[in-house]
Amino acid sequence: MKRLYFMGGHKRAAAALLFGEQEDFQEEDYQKYQELEVVLHQDGRFSVWGNLTEDADLLRDTKPDKQGVIAKLLPLADEVLEEEE
C-alpha cells in the first residue's frame, strides 16, 4: 500500500484532479485540510482523506482507479510512504 500526501499548491492541484469533474466542485472546500492523503492499494483501488490537525475526513471511499488519476497524481505528491497491506 502507498500513501501519497499533498500539501500547499499540490493539495489544490490534487483536489482538482480528484474532484474537479464534480458539478459542485469548489477549490475552497479543500483549503481547511492540512493535507490530502491518497491511500493506494496494490490492486489499484484508492481512497482519499482530508487530514485535519486531530482528525480526518473520508472524501472518497475506496474504489478502483478507472480514470487513471493516480498516474497524474504521483508527480505532484509531496511525500510517498510505502506500507505492507
C-alpha positions in Angstrom: 0.0 0.0 0.0 1.2 3.5 -0.8 0.2 6.7 1.0 0.5 9.9 -1.1 0.4 13.2 0.7 -0.3 16.6 -1.0 0.2 19.9 0.7 0.2 23.6 -0.3 -0.2 24.2 -4.1 0.0 20.4 -4.7 -3.1 20.0 -2.5 -5.1 22.3 -4.7 -3.9 20.6 -7.9 -4.6 17.1 -6.4 -8.1 18.2 -5.4 -8.8 19.5 -8.9 -7.7 16.2 -10.4 -9.6 14.1 -7.9 -12.8 16.1 -7.7 -12.8 18.7 -10.5 -15.3 16.8 -12.6 -18.0 17.0 -9.9 -20.7 19.5 -10.6 -20.4 21.2 -7.2 -16.6 21.3 -7.0 -15.1 24.3 -5.3 -11.4 24.5 -4.6 -12.1 26.4 -1.4 -13.8 23.3 0.1 -10.3 21.6 0.4 -8.4 24.6 2.0 -9.4 23.6 5.5 -7.3 20.4 5.3 -3.7 20.5 6.2 -3.1 17.8 3.5 -4.9 15.5 1.2 -3.9 11.8 1.6 -4.5 9.2 -1.1 -4.3 5.6 0.1 -3.4 3.4 -2.9 -3.8 -0.4 -2.6 -1.8 -2.9 -4.6 -4.9 -3.9 -6.6 -5.3 -0.4 -7.9 -8.1 0.8 -5.6 -7.7 4.0 -3.7 -9.4 6.3 -1.2 -8.9 10.0 -0.4 -8.7 11.6 3.0 -8.7 15.2 4.1 -6.3 15.4 7.1 -7.0 17.9 9.9 -5.0 18.5 13.0 -6.8 16.0 15.2 -9.0 14.1 12.7 -9.5 13.2 9.1 -12.5 13.3 6.7 -13.1 10.5 4.2 -13.5 12.3 0.9 -13.6 9.3 -1.4 -14.4 5.8 -0.4 -12.1 3.0 -1.7 -12.8 2.4 -5.3 -10.9 1.3 -8.5 -8.9 3.9 -10.4 -10.9 3.6 -13.7 -9.8 7.0 -15.0 -6.1 6.6 -14.4 -5.9 9.6 -12.0 -3.1 8.0 -9.9 -0.6 8.3 -12.7 -1.4 12.0 -12.9 -1.2 12.5 -9.1 2.1 10.7 -8.5 4.4 13.5 -9.8 2.5 16.0 -7.5 2.9 14.1 -4.3 4.9 15.9 -1.6 5.5 12.7 0.2 5.1 9.0 -0.6 5.1 6.3 2.1 5.0 2.5 1.3 3.5 0.1 3.8 2.6 -3.6 3.7 -1.0 -4.5 3.5 
